């Protein structure tokens, strides 16, 4: 995975970029939660980001660290 930190397959399998191993714990948690939020919203719609914000307040700050 050269361009993504993570992805979610159609079958619900989360795949993580191995480069995350060197990232801070909160960044790893953010990527995992981002992908899990796609189980509810399979897009990057405003509803998706509203949901993401409800499970990880301040996610923008964490994402910026990546």
N, C-alpha and C positions, 0 to 999 in steps of 0.2 A: 504494500500500500504506500505509494509514493505521494499521493495528494490528499489522502484522508486519514484522520485519526481513528475513525471507526466506521462501521457500517452495520446495517441490519438486513438480513436476507428475508426473502418472502416467507420463509419457514420460521422466522423468529430467531435465527442464530446471530448473535453479536460477534463480529470480528473486530479485533483491535490491532492497530498498527504497533509493531514490536518496538518502535522508537519511544512509545509511551513509558517503557520501563525506566527511563531516566527522567521522566517528568515528575513534578511534585504530586503528592497524593491527591490533592484537591483537583488537579487537572485530570488525573485518571478517573476519579469519581465523576467529574463533569462529563467526560466523553462517554462513560458507561451510561449515565443517566440520560444524556442526550439521545443515545441510541435506543434506550428503553422507552423514552417518550414517543418514539416512532411507532411503538406498538399501538398507541392510541391515535396518533396523528401521523400518517405516512407521508408527510410533506413538511415544508418549512413555512407553513401558513401562520398568520397572526395567532390563530388558536393554538398552534404548536408552541410558539414562543411564550404565550401566556401560561400554558401548562408547564413548560420548562421552568419559567420564572417561579411558579408555585412550588416546584420541588427543589430548585436550586436558586434561591434569591441571590442576585448579584453574579449570575453566571457569566455576564459579559466581562467582568473583571478577570475571572478565572480563564475564560477563553483567550483573552488577550495575552496571558502568560504563555500560551502554546505558540 
